[in-house]
């Protein structure tokens, strides 16, 4: 949590600089300034003890060069005009411009800020290097000239925020005398202006507007701070990607062409290869600081920067990996899945959650197989995707995942009511929705599994009929030792409908949720046999035996812990969701005299008498009671996102959770009602609905 003495402020349209875990200045825009080269992570002093001599300039402006250990480096220090008077370098001008855009220095004169920049040091950091460490003294602060940084609190492995160009780091702690409240790491190769206490004091001696600007800022900051205003900035969206060949694959020009078309149809993307860099900067080494600066500045021109790495882990491939927010591991699915040197390099630089495996197939004519071998070799991969070269929709889906627009369908459990999912799904697809991730609990998982296999709603409805009516798989009692029903019949029916397909081999991403009684945690099924996931997710306690994994975990119906796996969906992707759930908060009453419920002998006589059953009180069956018990704790307040659509299908009051005989009726009714609802809201120009239906075309 963020400390109360350093709250996060956010003005409309403003991104304020971070005081290690707090934020305070507008995003700055930098020009094509030639930034200095320096050893990794080392500060560059203002005046090296070395001879200074003029040198030819690579591009516009006047520069001076300094000699160090026999190597020439461009400097961003003082520039002399024709009369020998000192001028500001392009680096100092860039830094001053960025400083003036922050709330802390918006009242300072540009002259004062240029003087401050000229007195300060430039520091170059490679990806993964520590800029400041939590608990250290705040003896300097920084402004990001180029690149990006992540903020980390305590022992947490994840970042709580990201810092981009033009943002301040550590300014509140510096002026308030507070220690660092977080650790800041370079998220890619980056350059900062480092402003020490001596730098600031020297500039402020001659230019009082600097100190006045800071005083006003601190007064405004602390006057408005409160515990309620303290919150963390959400992590920045993906801006840069690296394309790395995985396994024994090679990245073909045809594959890059498909990616260009998919990105171009939905985003403003800039693809950059080693040849592009060499054409713009002929003769310069790949790690030259001017190239790094140019790469960072490209972000202002495009929504995404896609770095196309070389096949070998050379200097350019290293630059691609260090500059990327996420890595696409592209592989021909028919090649060897063995990890290659470029992937090993990626592992040494990137955290596991930033890699996506993309398995490329020639076409969709054959069923996918062999995905498990790729994932076993790469257990760190957070997501994997299947794309076919003959299906542009697969590439468009991949782009939606990357851009945070992937559309999910979240299906709640509800026994036989789950057939309504088919109608809702069919209506949205016919209206133009293109779903990218499917997930559900219990019967919701069963319906989504069918869609993930590529079946349509009518085919899944016929499968429902086969399982529950034709084979009577849910009406086969057994000796009530392990459960009430014979699970063998149900398992055979599931395997017949779903086959032995693996979840990881599905074209459409899918998950099912069950309850892990061994760990007392929700269990998300994303690998393994599809029918196993459906069986575990719908394993109603007492009705069916628990499902046991190879690891020894005991799994039962997911509705025990979470009947609506929206939280799991939002953890797996960002973007809108269509959420379908059942029931209302209205209490259900039963007109039953408790004293009339028969005992064992009375019940036996009634069941043996052909006319006795009709005289029994209409008490819910044991199956119905168990099903209702699992849903008793379901939340009535669902954390629906701003882009989400919540659908609560109407179901007949006379239909129970176990009444599968009316599955087709419920499917048809949900389809008709959802279709009418979509048509009505489109006529009302519902922007949220249009956004969901337009995801396939963005």
C-alpha positions in Angstrom: 0.0 0.0 0.0 1.1 3.5 -0.7 2.2 5.5 2.3 -0.2 8.3 3.4 2.6 10.9 3.5 3.1 10.5 -0.3 -0.3 10.3 -1.9 -1.0 9.8 -5.5 -2.6 12.9 -7.1 -4.1 12.8 -10.5 -5.4 15.9 -12.3 -7.6 15.7 -15.4 -5.5 14.9 -18.3 -2.3 14.9 -16.3 0.2 12.2 -15.4 2.2 13.5 -12.4 5.8 12.4 -11.5 6.5 9.6 -9.1 8.1 10.0 -5.8 9.2 6.4 -6.0 5.6 5.4 -5.2 3.8 8.6 -5.8 3.1 10.5 -9.0 3.6 14.3 -9.9 4.2 15.8 -13.6 2.7 15.9 -17.1 3.9 13.5 -19.7 6.6 15.3 -21.7 7.3 15.0 -25.4 10.9 14.9 -26.4 12.6 15.8 -29.7 15.2 13.9 -31.5 17.9 14.8 -29.0 21.2 12.9 -29.3 21.6 11.5 -25.8 25.1 10.7 -24.5 26.6 7.2 -24.3 27.9 6.0 -21.0 28.9 2.8 -19.3 25.9 0.8 -18.1 24.3 2.2 -15.0 27.1 4.8 -14.5 26.6 8.5 -14.0 28.2 10.9 -16.3 30.1 13.7 -14.6 29.7 17.2 -16.0 33.4 17.9 -16.8 35.6 14.9 -17.4 39.3 15.4 -16.8 40.1 14.9 -20.4 41.0 17.0 -23.5 37.9 18.3 -25.4 38.1 18.7 -29.1 35.5 19.3 -31.8 34.3 16.5 -34.0 32.0 16.0 -37.0 28.3 15.8 -36.0 26.1 12.9 -36.9 23.1 15.1 -37.3 21.9 18.6 -36.6 23.1 20.9 -33.9 26.5 21.7 -32.4 28.1 19.2 -30.1 31.4 18.8 -28.3 33.1 15.4 -27.8 35.3 14.2 -25.0 38.0 11.6 -25.0 38.0 8.8 -22.4 40.3 5.8 -22.5 40.9 6.5 -26.2 37.2 6.4 -27.2 35.2 9.3 -28.4 31.7 9.8 -26.9 29.1 12.5 -27.8 28.5 14.8 -24.9 25.4 16.8 -24.1 27.2 19.4 -22.1 27.9 23.0 -23.0 27.9 24.1 -26.6 29.9 27.1 -27.7 28.5 29.6 -30.2 30.7 31.5 -32.7 31.6 34.1 -30.0 32.6 31.4 -27.5 29.5 31.8 -25.3 28.0 28.8 -23.6 24.7 27.5 -25.0 22.4 24.7 -23.9 22.8 21.3 -25.5 19.9 19.5 -27.1 19.9 17.2 -24.1 19.6 20.1 -21.6 16.8 21.6 -23.7 14.9 18.3 -23.7 15.4 17.9 -20.0 14.3 21.5 -19.3 11.2 21.0 -21.5 10.2 17.8 -19.6 10.8 19.5 -16.3 8.6 22.4 -17.2 5.8 20.1 -18.0 5.7 18.7 -14.4 3.5 20.1 -11.7 6.6 20.6 -9.5 8.3 22.9 -11.9 5.4 24.4 -13.9 6.0 27.8 -12.3 9.8 27.9 -12.9 11.2 29.7 -15.8 12.6 27.8 -18.7 16.0 29.5 -18.2 16.1 28.2 -14.6 15.3 24.7 -15.7 17.9 24.8 -18.4 20.4 25.9 -15.8 19.3 23.0 -13.5 19.6 20.5 -16.4 23.1 21.8 -17.3 24.3 21.3 -13.7 22.9 17.8 -13.4 24.1 14.4 -14.6 22.8 12.0 -17.2 22.6 8.4 -16.3 22.1 5.4 -18.5 20.5 2.2 -17.2 20.1 -1.1 -18.8 16.9 -3.1 -18.4 16.7 -4.6 -14.9 19.1 -2.2 -13.2 18.1 -0.6 -10.0 17.7 3.2 -10.0 16.7 3.6 -6.4 16.2 1.1 -3.6 13.5 1.1 -0.9 14.7 2.5 2.4 17.7 4.4 1.0 18.2 8.1 1.6 16.6 10.4 -0.9 19.7 12.4 -1.8 18.7 13.0 -5.4 15.7 12.9 -7.7 15.3 12.1 -11.4 13.3 12.8 -14.5 13.0 10.2 -17.2 14.4 11.4 -20.5 13.7 8.2 -22.3 12.6 4.6 -21.5 10.4 3.2 -18.8 10.7 2.1 -15.1 8.7 -0.1 -12.8 8.0 0.5 -9.1 8.2 -2.3 -6.6 7.1 -2.4 -3.0 8.5 -4.6 -0.3 9.1 -8.3 -1.2 6.4 -8.3 -3.9 7.7 -9.7 -7.2 5.2 -7.7 -9.3 5.3 -4.0 -10.0 2.8 -1.6 -8.5 3.2 1.1 -11.2 5.2 2.1 -14.3 7.0 5.4 -15.0 7.5 6.8 -18.5 9.2 9.6 -20.2 8.7 13.1 -18.6 7.9 11.7 -15.2 9.7 12.6 -12.0 11.1 9.9 -9.6 11.8 10.6 -5.9 11.1 14.3 -5.8 8.9 14.4 -2.7 11.4 12.3 -0.7 14.2 14.6 -1.9 12.6 17.8 -0.8 10.8 16.4 2.3 13.8 14.5 3.6 12.0 11.2 3.5 13.6 7.8 2.7 12.8 5.9 -0.5 9.4 4.2 -0.2 9.9 1.8 -3.1 12.5 0.2 -5.4 12.6 1.5 -9.0 13.9 -0.7 -11.8 14.6 0.1 -15.4 11.9 -1.7 -17.5 14.0 -1.2 -20.6 17.2 0.6 -21.6 16.6 4.1 -20.2 18.1 7.5 -19.6 17.4 9.8 -16.7 18.5 13.2 -15.6 19.9 12.8 -12.1 19.5 15.9 -10.0 21.6 15.9 -6.8 21.3 18.2 -3.8 24.4 20.1 -4.9 23.0 20.5 -8.4 19.8 21.9 -7.2 21.3 24.3 -4.6 23.8 25.6 -7.1 21.2 26.4 -9.7 18.8 27.8 -7.1 21.5 30.2 -5.8 21.3 32.3 -8.9 17.7 31.5 -10.0 15.3 31.9 -7.1 12.3 30.8 -9.2 13.4 27.2 -8.8 13.0 27.3 -5.0 9.8 29.2 -5.3 8.3 26.7 -7.7 9.2 23.8 -5.3 7.7 25.6 -2.3 4.4 26.2 -4.1 4.3 22.6 -5.3 4.9 21.1 -1.9 2.3 23.4 -0.3 -0.3 22.3 -2.9 0.7 18.7 -2.5 0.5 18.4 1.3 -2.6 20.6 1.5 -4.5 18.2 -0.7 -3.2 14.9 0.6 -5.5 12.6 2.5 -5.6 8.8 3.0 -8.5 8.5 0.5 -6.4 10.2 -2.1 -3.6 7.8 -1.8 -3.8 5.1 -4.4 -1.4 3.4 -6.8 -1.2 4.1 -10.5 -2.4 1.2 -12.7 0.4 -0.5 -14.6 0.9 1.0 -18.1 -0.4 -0.9 -21.1 1.8 -2.8 -23.4 3.6 -0.4 -25.8 6.5 -2.4 -27.1 6.8 -6.0 -28.2 9.7 -8.2 -29.3 9.1 -11.0 -31.8 11.5 -13.9 -31.1 11.7 -17.2 -33.0 10.9 -20.1 -30.6 12.2 -23.6 -30.7 13.6 -24.7 -34.0 11.5 -22.2 -35.9 12.4 -19.3 -38.2 10.4 -16.1 -38.6 9.2 -16.0 -42.2 8.4 -12.8 -44.1 4.9 -14.2 -44.7 4.3 -14.4 -40.9 5.5 -10.8 -40.4 3.2 -9.7 -43.2 0.2 -11.3 -41.4 1.1 -9.6 -38.2 1.5 -6.2 -39.9 -1.9 -6.6 -41.5 -3.5 -7.6 -38.1 -1.9 -4.7 -36.2 -2.5 -2.3 -39.0 -6.2 -3.1 -39.1 -6.7 -2.4 -35.4 -3.8 -0.1 -34.2 -1.1 2.3 -35.2 1.9 -0.1 -35.0 5.5 0.5 -36.1 7.6 -2.6 -37.0 11.4 -2.2 -36.5 14.0 -4.6 -37.7 17.8 -4.4 -37.6 17.8 -3.4 -41.3 15.5 -0.5 -40.5 17.9 0.7 -37.8 21.0 0.3 -40.1 19.3 2.2 -42.8 18.5 5.2 -40.5 21.9 5.1 -38.7 24.4 3.7 -41.2 27.7 2.8 -39.6 26.6 3.2 -36.0 26.8 0.2 -33.7 23.5 -1.2 -32.6 24.0 -0.2 -28.9 24.8 3.4 -29.8 22.9 5.8 -27.4 21.5 7.7 -30.3 19.7 4.6 -31.6 18.3 3.9 -28.1 17.0 7.4 -27.9 15.4 7.1 -31.3 13.7 3.8 -30.4 12.3 5.3 -27.2 11.0 8.3 -29.1 9.1 6.1 -31.6 6.5 5.5 -28.9 5.2 9.0 -29.3 4.5 8.2 -33.0 2.7 4.8 -32.7 0.5 2.8 -30.4 2.8 -0.2 -30.6 6.4 -0.7 -31.4 7.1 -4.2 -32.7 10.8 -5.2 -32.6 11.6 -8.0 -35.0 14.6 -9.8 -33.6 17.2 -11.7 -35.6 17.3 -15.5 -35.4 20.5 -15.6 -33.4 20.9 -13.8 -30.0 23.1 -11.1 -31.4 23.3 -7.4 -30.3 20.1 -6.5 -32.1 18.2 -9.4 -30.6 19.4 -8.3 -27.1 18.2 -4.7 -27.8 14.8 -6.0 -28.9 14.4 -8.1 -25.7 15.5 -5.3 -23.4 13.2 -2.7 -25.1 10.1 -5.0 -25.0 7.2 -4.8 -22.5 6.2 -8.3 -23.7 7.7 -11.0 -25.9 5.9 -12.9 -28.6 7.6 -16.3 -28.9 6.6 -17.3 -32.5 6.9 -20.9 -33.5 6.0 -23.2 -36.4 4.0 -25.8 -34.5 5.6 -28.6 -36.5 9.2 -27.7 -35.5 11.2 -28.9 -32.5 9.9 -27.3 -29.3 13.4 -27.3 -27.6 14.3 -24.0 -26.0 16.7 -22.0 -28.2 19.5 -19.5 -27.1 17.3 -16.4 -27.9 14.6 -17.8 -25.6 17.1 -18.4 -22.9 18.3 -14.8 -23.3 14.7 -13.7 -22.9 14.3 -15.7 -19.7 17.3 -14.0 -18.2 15.8 -10.5 -18.9 12.0 -10.9 -18.7 9.8 -12.0 -15.8 7.7 -15.1 -16.7 4.4 -13.2 -17.0 5.6 -11.1 -20.0 6.0 -13.9 -22.6 3.3 -15.3 -24.9 3.8 -18.4 -27.0 2.2 -18.2 -30.5 2.1 -21.5 -32.4 1.6 -21.0 -36.1 -0.2 -23.6 -38.3 -0.5 -23.7 -42.0 -4.3 -24.1 -41.9 -7.2 -25.2 -39.7 -7.8 -28.4 -41.6 -6.3 -30.7 -39.0 -6.8 -30.9 -35.3 -4.1 -29.3 -33.2 -1.7 -31.6 -31.3 1.6 -31.4 -29.5 1.0 -28.1 -27.6 1.9 -29.8 -24.3 5.4 -30.4 -25.5 5.9 -26.7 -26.2 4.4 -25.7 -22.8 6.4 -28.3 -20.9 9.6 -26.8 -22.3 8.3 -23.3 -21.3 6.4 -23.6 -18.0 7.0 -19.8 -17.6 4.8 -18.9 -20.5 1.7 -17.1 -19.2 -0.5 -17.4 -22.3 -0.3 -19.3 -25.5 -2.2 -18.8 -28.8 -2.9 -20.9 -31.9 -3.0 -19.0 -35.3 -3.5 -20.4 -38.8 -1.9 -18.7 -41.8 -5.2 -19.1 -43.7 -7.3 -17.4 -41.1 -6.8 -13.7 -40.5 -9.2 -13.8 -37.5 -6.6 -15.7 -35.5 -4.1 -12.9 -35.9 -6.8 -10.3 -35.1 -7.6 -12.1 -31.9 -3.9 -12.1 -31.0 -3.8 -8.3 -31.5 -6.8 -7.9 -29.3 -5.1 -9.8 -26.5 -2.0 -7.6 -26.8 -4.0 -4.4 -27.0 -6.2 -5.2 -24.0 -9.4 -5.6 -26.0 -9.9 -9.4 -25.8 -13.6 -10.2 -25.4 -14.5 -12.8 -22.8 -17.6 -14.9 -22.1 -18.0 -15.8 -18.4 -20.6 -18.5 -17.8 -22.0 -19.2 -14.3 -23.0 -22.6 -13.0 -26.7 -23.4 -12.7 -27.4 -27.0 -13.5 -29.9 -27.3 -16.3 -30.2 -23.5 -16.4 -26.8 -23.6 -18.2 -28.6 -24.2 -21.5 -29.4 -20.5 -21.5 -25.7 -19.8 -22.1 -26.2 -21.3 -25.6 -28.9 -18.8 -26.5 -27.0 -15.8 -25.1 -23.8 -16.8 -26.9 -25.5 -17.4 -30.2 -27.4 -14.1 -30.1 -24.2 -12.1 -29.4 -22.2 -13.9 -32.2 -24.9 -13.3 -34.7 -24.9 -9.6 -33.7 -21.2 -9.4 -34.5 -19.4 -10.3 -31.3 -16.1 -12.3 -31.6 -15.3 -14.0 -28.4 -11.6 -14.5 -27.5 -11.6 -16.3 -24.2 -14.3 -18.6 -22.7 -14.6 -19.6 -19.1 -17.2 -21.0 -16.8 -18.1 -23.0 -13.7 -20.0 -26.3 -13.6 -22.7 -26.4 -16.4 -21.4 -23.0 -17.6 -18.0 -24.6 -18.2 -19.6 -27.5 -20.0 -21.3 -25.2 -22.5 -18.2 -23.0 -23.0 -16.1 -26.2 -23.6 -18.3 -27.0 -26.5 -17.8 -23.6 -28.1 -14.1 -23.8 -27.5 -14.1 -27.0 -29.5 -15.6 -25.2 -32.4 -19.1 -26.4 -32.1 -22.1 -24.1 -32.6 -24.9 -23.7 -30.1 -27.3 -26.1 -31.8 -24.6 -28.9 -31.8 -24.0 -28.3 -28.1 -27.7 -28.5 -27.4 -27.9 -31.8 -29.2 -24.9 -33.0 -27.1 -26.8 -31.9 -23.9 -29.7 -34.0 -25.0 -27.4 -37.0 -25.6 -25.8 -36.7 -22.1 -28.8 -36.0 -19.9 -31.8 -37.5 -21.7 -30.7 -40.1 -24.3 -28.0 -41.7 -22.2 -29.7 -40.8 -18.9 -26.2 -40.3 -17.5 -27.5 -38.2 -14.6 -30.2 -40.6 -13.6 -28.3 -43.7 -12.8 -28.2 -44.2 -9.0 -25.6 -46.3 -7.3 -25.0 -47.6 -3.8 -24.6 -44.4 -1.8 -21.1 -45.0 -0.6 -19.0 -42.6 -2.7 -21.9 -40.7 -4.2 -25.6 -41.0 -5.1 -25.1 -41.4 -8.9 -23.0 -43.8 -10.9 -20.2 -41.6 -12.2 -19.0 -44.1 -14.8 -22.1 -43.5 -16.9 -21.6 -39.8 -16.7 -17.9 -40.0 -17.5 -18.6 -42.2 -20.6 -21.2 -39.6 -21.8 -18.7 -36.7 -21.3 -15.9 -38.5 -23.1 -18.2 -39.4 -26.0 -19.1 -35.7 -26.4 -15.8 -34.0 -25.8 -13.4 -36.8 -26.9 -9.8 -36.8 -25.6 -8.9 -33.3 -26.9 -6.6 -31.3 -24.6 -7.5 -27.8 -23.4 -4.1 -26.5 -24.6 -4.8 -27.8 -28.1 -8.0 -25.8 -28.5 -8.1 -23.0 -31.1 -10.0 -20.8 -28.7 -8.6 -20.1 -25.2 -10.8 -21.7 -22.5 -10.8 -22.4 -18.7 -13.0 -24.1 -16.3 -13.2 -23.5 -12.5 -13.5 -26.2 -9.9 -13.0 -26.2 -6.1 -9.8 -27.7 -4.8 -10.6 -29.3 -1.4 -7.0 -30.2 -0.9 -5.7 -26.7 -1.0 -9.1 -25.0 -0.2 -8.6 -22.8 -3.2 -10.3 -22.3 -6.6 -8.7 -24.5 -9.3 -8.4 -23.1 -12.8 -8.2 -25.7 -15.5 -6.1 -24.5 -18.4 -4.4 -27.7 -19.4 -5.3 -31.4 -19.6 -8.2 -33.3 -21.1 -11.2 -31.1 -21.7 -13.7 -33.6 -20.4 -11.7 -33.9 -17.2 -12.1 -30.2 -16.6 -15.8 -30.3 -17.3 -16.2 -33.3 -15.0 -14.3 -31.7 -12.2 -16.0 -28.3 -12.5 -19.5 -30.0 -12.3 -18.7 -32.5 -9.6 -21.6 -31.8 -7.2 -20.6 -33.0 -3.8 -22.5 -36.1 -2.7 -24.1 -36.5 -6.2 -20.9 -37.5 -8.0 -17.6 -38.6 -6.5 -14.9 -35.9 -6.4 -12.4 -35.8 -9.3 -8.8 -36.6 -8.4 -5.8 -35.2 -10.3 -2.5 -36.9 -11.0 -1.0 -34.6 -8.3 -3.4 -35.9 -5.7 -5.7 -32.9 -5.5 -9.4 -33.6 -4.7 -11.7 -31.4 -6.9 -15.4 -30.7 -6.6 -17.9 -28.4 -8.2 -16.5 -24.9 -8.8 -19.7 -23.3 -7.5 -18.7 -24.2 -3.9 -16.2 -21.3 -4.0 -17.1 -19.2 -7.0 -20.1 -19.9 -9.2 -19.2 -17.0 -11.5 -15.5 -17.0 -12.4 -15.3 -13.3 -13.5 -12.3 -12.7 -11.2 -10.3 -15.5 -12.9 -11.2 -14.1 -16.4 -10.0 -10.6 -15.5 -6.7 -12.1 -14.2 -6.2 -13.9 -17.5 -6.9 -11.0 -19.9 -7.9 -7.4 -20.1 -10.9 -6.2 -22.1 -14.7 -6.4 -22.0 -16.7 -9.4 -21.0 -20.2 -10.8 -21.5 -21.2 -12.2 -18.1 -24.1 -14.6 -17.7 -25.5 -15.6 -14.3 -28.8 -16.8 -12.9 -31.1 -16.2 -9.9 -32.2 -13.2 -8.0 -32.0 -12.1 -4.5 -35.8 -12.7 -4.0 -36.3 -15.4 -1.4 -38.0 -18.6 -2.6 -40.8 -19.9 -0.4 -42.0 -23.5 0.1 -45.6 -24.4 1.1 -44.6 -27.5 3.0 -45.6 -28.8 6.5 -42.4 -30.1 8.0 -44.3 -32.6 10.2 -45.7 -34.2 7.0 -42.3 -35.3 5.7 -42.5 -39.1 6.0 -39.9 -41.2 7.9 -38.1 -44.2 6.6 -41.0 -46.8 6.9 -43.6 -44.4 5.7 -41.5 -43.4 2.7 -40.8 -47.0 1.8 -44.5 -47.9 1.8 -45.4 -44.8 -0.2 -42.8 -45.7 -2.8 -44.0 -49.3 -3.1 -47.5 -48.1 -3.6 -48.2 -47.1 -7.2 -50.5 -44.3 -6.0 -48.4 -43.4 -2.9 -45.9 -41.2 -4.7 -48.6 -38.7 -5.6 -49.4 -38.2 -1.9 -45.9 -37.4 -0.9 -45.2 -33.7 0.0 -43.5 -31.8 -2.7 -40.2 -31.5 -0.9 -37.2 -30.7 -3.1 -35.1 -33.8 -3.9 -31.7 -34.3 -2.4 -30.1 -33.3 -5.8 -32.1 -30.0 -5.8 -31.2 -29.3 -2.1 -27.5 -29.9 -2.8 -27.6 -27.7 -5.9 -29.4 -24.9 -4.1 -27.0 -25.2 -1.1 -24.0 -24.6 -3.4 -25.6 -21.4 -4.8 -26.7 -20.0 -1.4 -23.6 -17.9 -0.9 -23.3 -16.6 -4.5 -22.7 -12.9 -4.5 -25.6 -10.6 -5.5 -23.2 -7.7 -6.1 -21.1 -8.6 -9.1 -17.9 -6.6 -9.7 -18.9 -5.8 -13.3 -16.4 -3.6 -15.2 -17.2 -0.5 -17.1 -16.9 -2.3 -20.4 -18.7 -5.5 -19.3 -22.3 -6.6 -20.1 -24.2 -8.5 -17.4 -26.9 -10.8 -18.7 -29.4 -12.5 -16.3 -31.6 -14.8 -18.4 -35.2 -15.2 -17.3 -36.0 -18.8 -16.5 -39.4 -20.4 -15.8 -40.4 -20.4 -12.1 -41.4 -24.1 -12.5 -38.0 -25.2 -13.9 -35.6 -26.7 -11.4 -31.8 -26.9 -11.5 -32.0 -30.5 -12.4 -34.8 -30.4 -15.0 -32.8 -31.2 -18.2 -35.9 -32.1 -20.1 -36.5 -28.4 -20.9 -32.9 -27.6 -22.1 -33.9 -26.8 -25.7 -36.8 -24.6 -24.5 -34.5 -22.6 -22.3 -31.9 -22.3 -25.1 -34.5 -21.0 -27.5 -36.0 -18.6 -25.0 -32.6 -17.1 -24.0 -31.7 -16.7 -27.7 -35.0 -14.8 -28.5 -34.8 -12.6 -25.4 -31.1 -11.7 -25.9 -31.6 -11.0 -29.6 -34.4 -8.6 -28.8 -32.4 -6.9 -26.1 -29.4 -6.4 -28.4 -31.7 -5.0 -31.2 -33.3 -2.6 -28.7 -30.0 -1.3 -27.3 -28.5 -0.9 -30.7 -31.5 1.3 -31.6 -30.7 3.3 -28.5 -27.1 3.6 -29.7 -25.7 1.9 -26.6 -22.0 2.7 -26.8 -21.0 -0.1 -24.4 -22.8 -2.7 -26.5 -21.4 -1.3 -29.7 -17.9 -1.5 -28.2 -18.4 -5.2 -27.4 -19.8 -6.0 -30.8 -17.1 -4.0 -32.5 -14.1 -5.8 -30.9 -13.7 -8.0 -33.9 -13.4 -4.9 -36.1 -11.3 -2.5 -34.0 
